């Protein structure tokens, strides 16, 4: 685990840029933030770029377990201060852990023909 000490760090700027859809589309990445979302992402087969967490968040047993799982998966993990984390975060009350994941595009046809009975929700606008 490495430590990020500056808001000018490229990783922090990268995560902050993903708040905008055009950057998520361009980079093919998105952020899962918060304990439950990160747990779900770690359990998935989604490709991982890297994780950010705060020292305060690591005091939580669930966060420590997530970090252990991420290490086992070979994910790069960065610790940062709460202030720097907030620069990257897109939530009002951040929980101190986020994961940057590779965006996967699956067509509706492939989803439906996968052999499973998927639950599909289509949103427009």
C-alpha positions as CSV (number, residue, x, y, z in Angstrom):
1,X,0.0,0.0,0.0
2,X,1.3,3.4,-1.0
3,X,0.4,6.8,0.4
4,X,-0.8,9.8,-1.6
5,X,0.2,13.1,0.1
6,X,-1.1,15.8,-2.4
7,X,-4.3,16.9,-4.1
8,X,-2.1,17.5,-7.1
9,X,-1.4,13.8,-7.4
10,X,-2.3,12.3,-10.8
11,X,-4.5,9.6,-9.2
12,X,-6.5,12.1,-7.2
13,X,-7.0,14.3,-10.3
14,X,-8.0,11.2,-12.3
15,X,-10.6,10.1,-9.8
16,X,-12.0,13.6,-9.5
17,X,-12.3,13.8,-13.3
18,X,-14.5,10.7,-13.2
19,X,-17.3,12.8,-11.6
20,X,-18.1,13.9,-15.2
21,X,-19.7,11.5,-17.6
22,X,-17.5,12.6,-20.5
23,X,-14.4,11.6,-18.5
24,X,-15.9,8.3,-17.4
25,X,-16.7,7.5,-21.1
26,X,-13.3,8.6,-22.3
27,X,-11.3,6.7,-19.7
28,X,-13.6,3.7,-19.6
29,X,-13.7,3.9,-15.8
30,X,-16.1,4.6,-13.0
31,X,-16.0,4.8,-9.2
32,X,-17.7,2.7,-6.5
33,X,-17.6,4.6,-3.3
34,X,-18.7,3.5,0.2
35,X,-18.2,0.3,2.2
36,X,-21.2,-1.6,0.7
37,X,-20.6,-0.7,-3.0
38,X,-16.9,-1.5,-2.7
39,X,-17.7,-4.8,-1.1
40,X,-20.1,-5.7,-3.9
41,X,-17.5,-4.6,-6.6
42,X,-14.8,-6.7,-5.0
43,X,-17.1,-9.7,-5.1
44,X,-17.8,-9.2,-8.8
45,X,-15.6,-10.1,-11.7
46,X,-15.2,-6.4,-12.6
47,X,-11.6,-5.3,-13.6
48,X,-10.1,-3.1,-10.9
49,X,-7.8,-0.1,-11.5
50,X,-7.0,1.0,-7.9
51,X,-8.5,1.8,-4.5
52,X,-8.3,4.8,-2.2
53,X,-8.9,4.8,1.5
54,X,-8.4,6.9,4.6
55,X,-6.6,6.0,7.8
56,X,-9.8,6.6,9.7
57,X,-11.8,4.3,7.4
58,X,-9.2,1.5,8.1
59,X,-10.3,1.5,11.7
60,X,-13.5,-0.2,10.5
61,X,-13.2,-4.0,10.4
62,X,-15.2,-4.2,7.2
63,X,-12.9,-1.8,5.5
64,X,-9.8,-3.8,6.7
65,X,-11.4,-7.0,5.2
66,X,-12.1,-5.2,1.9
67,X,-8.5,-4.0,1.8
68,X,-7.3,-7.6,2.5
69,X,-9.4,-8.9,-0.4
70,X,-8.2,-6.2,-2.7
71,X,-4.6,-7.1,-1.9
72,X,-5.3,-10.8,-2.7
73,X,-6.7,-9.7,-6.0
74,X,-3.6,-7.7,-6.8
75,X,-5.3,-4.3,-6.7
76,X,-3.1,-1.3,-6.2
77,X,-4.2,0.4,-2.9
78,X,-3.5,4.0,-1.8
79,X,-3.9,5.5,1.6
80,X,-4.6,9.2,1.8
81,X,-5.7,11.9,4.2
82,X,-9.4,12.7,4.7
83,X,-8.9,16.1,3.1
84,X,-7.3,14.7,0.0
85,X,-9.9,11.9,-0.2
86,X,-12.7,14.5,-0.1
87,X,-11.2,16.2,-3.3
88,X,-11.6,12.9,-5.1
89,X,-14.9,11.9,-3.5
90,X,-18.3,12.7,-5.0
91,X,-20.4,12.1,-1.9
92,X,-21.5,14.5,0.8
93,X,-20.5,12.2,3.7
94,X,-17.7,10.0,2.4
95,X,-17.1,6.7,4.2
96,X,-13.4,6.8,3.3
97,X,-13.1,4.0,0.8
98,X,-13.5,4.0,-3.0
99,X,-12.6,1.7,-5.9
100,X,-11.9,2.7,-9.5
101,X,-13.1,0.1,-11.9
102,X,-13.0,-0.6,-15.6
103,X,-16.2,0.1,-17.3
104,X,-17.7,-3.0,-19.0
105,X,-20.2,-2.6,-21.9
106,X,-22.5,-5.5,-22.5
107,X,-25.3,-5.3,-25.1
108,X,-28.8,-6.1,-24.1
109,X,-28.9,-9.0,-26.6
110,X,-25.9,-10.7,-25.0
111,X,-27.4,-10.2,-21.5
112,X,-30.7,-11.8,-22.5
113,X,-29.1,-14.6,-24.4
114,X,-26.7,-15.5,-21.6
115,X,-28.7,-18.5,-20.5
116,X,-29.6,-17.0,-17.2
117,X,-32.8,-15.1,-16.5
118,X,-31.5,-11.6,-16.0
119,X,-33.3,-8.8,-14.2
120,X,-33.2,-5.9,-16.7
121,X,-34.1,-2.3,-15.9
122,X,-34.1,0.2,-18.7
123,X,-33.9,3.9,-17.9
124,X,-34.4,6.7,-20.4
125,X,-33.6,10.3,-19.6
